[in-house]
Amino acid sequence: SIQQTSDGGYIVAGYTASYGAGGKDVYLIKIDANGNKQWEKTFGGSSDDEGYSIQQTSDGGYIVAGETWSYGSGYSDVYLIKIDAEGNSCSSGSPCSTASSTSSRLVSINSIDHHQPKLHRRRTIMWSR
């Protein structure tokens, strides 16, 4: 997935098997308006994790949707990651500006049940159906 950002650059989400925590990992690249790489990040665990879609959020950060085999309740689960404008992960309940945040797993929901979560602005589940 690729999206133009508010600064005229682009944000790219996908996955890599070349480096990261193991297997495939979510791979994010931020590119400026001239095509220069500003930063790149990987997120994931010891199994396969893939990023499928990315959107810029109103706070200037990003939300990534994908799939994880590293976390959750079974074979394959929805993987949502909230990051700040610099690509730093926001753990649940922590502000995005906290660079020392280590939790990249915002919420994991069993995809077999096709849950649809509604997330509060503090990244907690308000409801799931």
N, C-alpha and C positions, 0 to 999 in steps of 0.2 A: 504494500500500500504506500502511496506517496500523496502528500498533501502540501499545498502551498501554505506558508505560515504568515502571520501578520507582519513580519519584518521583510517580506518579499522573498525569503528563502524557501527551503523545502525540508520536510521531515519524512523520513523513509522508515517503514517497519517491515520486517521479514524475519528470517532466521538464518543461522549459520551453524555449520558443523565443524568449522575450522578452528574455533577457539571458544572459550567460555567455561561453564561449570561442568558440562558433560553432554553427550549426545548432541542434539540440536538445542540451540538457545535462541531466545528472542533477540533480534539484532536491530538496533535503532541507529540511524545516522541523521545528523542535523547538518544541512548544507546552506550556506549563505546565498544571496542573490547572484553572486558571481560564480557559483559552483564549487566554492572552497569548503572542505569539510571543517565544521566547527567542533563537533564532537561525535563520538560513537560509543555505544553502550551495549552490553549484553545482559540479559536477565534469564534466569532459569535454575534448574536443579540438576540432579544426576541423570535424569532421563530426558526425553525429548520435550521441548517447549517451543511453540511457534507463535509469532506475531502475525496477525492477518489484517488488522485495520488500526489506524491511528488518527486521532482528531486533536486539534488544539483546543484547550479549554479556556474559559473566560479569565482565569487567573494567569494566563500566559504559558502554562504547562501543557501537558499532553496526557491523553488517556489511550491506552493500548488494549485492544481486545485480541485474544488468541486462544490457544489450546495448550493444555499442560498434561503431561504424563508423570511429572515429578511431584505434583501436589494434588490434594483432593481426595476423593473417596473411591477412586477406582481407575479403570482403564484410561479414560479421557475426560477431562474437565475443562470448563471455561476458565480462561486466565485473563484477569484484568489487572493492569498495572497503571498506576498514576505516578507521573514524574513531573518534576519542575522544569522550568525553561532551560536548565543546564543539563537535564537528563538524569538528575538525582532522584532516586526512588522515594516515594512518600509512604511510609508505613501507616497502617490504619491508626488514625487519631493524632498523627504527628504532622506538623506543618511541612509543606514541600521544600521550604528553604533550609531544612535541616540536612546538610550534606552527609552527616554521619549515619543517616538512616540506612539500615541494611535489609529491611524486609521489602521484597519486590512483589510479594503476593498480596494483592488487595483483597480479593475474594475468589474462592474457587467453588464452583457449583457443578454438580453432577450433570453432564450434558445429556445423559440418557433420559433424564426426567424433563429436559428442556425448560429449565427454570429461567425466568426472566427477572433479574433483580432490579429494584429501584434503589439507587445509592443516594444517601444523604451527602451534603457537601463536605462532611467530615469523613467521608469514605466508609460509612457503616451502612449495612443493608437496612433499608426502611421497610421493604416488603419483598417477597419473592413469590412468584406464581408459576 
